[in-house]
Amino acid sequence: MKTLKLLFSLIFIAAFASVGFGQITGSAHDLSGEAWNTTTEICIVCHTPHNGSGAVGAVLWNHAETVATFTVYASTTLDATVGQPSGTSKLCLSCHDGTVGLEDFGGAGGTTYISGDALVGTDLGNDHPISFTYDAALSGADVGLHDPTTQPSGLGSTITADLLFGESLECASCHDVHNNGLGSDYLLRLDNAASALCLTCHDK
């Protein structure tokens, strides 16, 4: 039984490394050298190989989740309904809203909070909207948006397939938490030279 558990652990680590570990090393999300991370490990701040929380949109989630209520983006020109952050966006905000300790992972408490440019806060009113449905119906109502079901994402398929989460636009639609190698501290999914990332969805 111990051999089987070890085998599953090694398979998990190998699979996880292939999609993120090698890229996250040295990126803005490599937190292994932070004073508050006494484990000196990279992945453990967000993930654990055993007994994850089962948070929506995460693999074996290990970090405390935010319970904050957010002020969300609102505009008379927006045809989408924006709700409270959900799924992967809620997980991002579990550090970036500044209400949850950075070292609050693995069941431990946390007293070190994010600061500087990385602090998004709980007022998202002046940030790009997240956690809303971006589908063909929305692009039909808003001629300034490409149809996500047919528009190429620049990553190999369509916007829906590559950038959305169950047709929902989230933080990770534009930001690659594991770093895609573009060399930006903003961990963008695509190079935004000449607003290329923005123009993937916006028809301007």
Secondary structure, 3 states (H helix, E strand, C coil): CHHHHHHHHHHHHHHHHHHHHHHHCCCCCCCCCCCCCCCCCCHHHCECCCCCCCCCCCCCECECCCCCCCECCCCCCCCCCCCCCCHHHHHHHHHHCCCCCCCCECCCCCCCCCCHHHCCCCECCCCCCCCEECCHHHHHHCCCECCCCCCECCCCCEHHHHHCECCEECHHHHECCCCCCCCCCCCECCCCHHHHHHHHHECC
